[in-house]
Every structure is written in structure tokens, then in C-alpha cells.
Amino acid sequence: MNYIYETEVFMRNFNDYERANINLLTRLSEINTQLEGYKSQQISDMPHGGSGAEPDDKICNLIFEKDRVTELLKKNRKKLNAAQKALTNMDDNQRKMLKMSFDDSFNEEDILSTFNISRRTYYRMKNNAIRKIGRQLWGISVDGY
């Protein structure tokens, strides 16, 4: 595992994880609302005609989707919580630089002028911040860093 590369990919997608969390919560709420609209099924031994999807098929599909969305939400929250905890363990400048580095609305020149640093210093600080958050995210113990 190349933890630096994995950390960079994770940070590039950090905002998407936050948006996905909101979308999953919204979908879960929609499913719960749909499930509340169903009444209990009547079971009878009497034969009856009919074709197509049974009402309980729709309920089963909703329950299946609810379980799937709930599992995705748990995984997403776990990733977000780990990242937020790692970010809070960083000093303010490292956190701000890391967020700006992976935010498409900022370019390199914006970051250099915000921190009033040279390009070389920026890369050194960014690499140190990536290593630091990467070790926290992936639980890596590395001597010498």
C-alpha cells in the first residue's frame, strides 16, 4: 500500500464523502417514509388470480435498499470521522493548507500568497501534512518522519 498516494486520493474525494453522507441520509429518510405508507399484508389460503409484482415484493425491495443504504452510510461515516479526527489533530496551518491543496477552487498561487511562502516550502509543508494525516488515517507507524 502506498499510503501517501492513498491519502492524496482520499483528500481529493473528501468533499464528495461529505456530500455522499447528506445524500445517503436523504435517501434513507425517503425509504422510511415510503415504508410507513404500507399496511400489514393479509395472508390467506384462498387462491387468487393476479399477475405482476406482489405488494410484498415492493416492501422487500425497499427493506433491501434500506439495509444497503444503511451499510453504505456506516462505511461513509467511518471514513469521514477518521478524516475529521486526523484533521483536528493537525495544527491550523497544516489543516488549512491541506484543505486548500485538494480544493479545486484554489490554485497553487493562491496558496503561496495566502501563506506567504515559496513554492519549495509549500511542497515540503504539503508533503509533511500528507504524511501526517496518512499515518493517522491508515494507522501506519513510521520511524524517521
ZIHUNOR-V394244 format. One line per field, one symbol per residue. phi: phi as a letter, one per 40 degrees, with the letter a starting at -180 (. if undefined). psi: psi as a letter, one per 30 degrees, with the letter a starting at -180 (. if undefined). A space follows every 10 residues. Layout:
phi->???
psi->???
This chain:
phi->.ccccdcccc ccbdcccccc cccccccccc cccccccccc ccbbcccaci agccdccccc cccccccccc cccccccccc cccccccccc cdcccccccc cbbccbbccc cccccfbccc cdcccccccc cccccccbgc bbcgb
psi->kjfeeeeeee eegeeeeeee eeeeeeeeee eeeeeffklk kkkkfkklll laklefeeee eeeeeeeeee eeeeeeeeee eeeeeeeffl leeeeeeeee egkffkleee eeeefhllee eeeeeeeeee eeeeeeeghk jkkf.
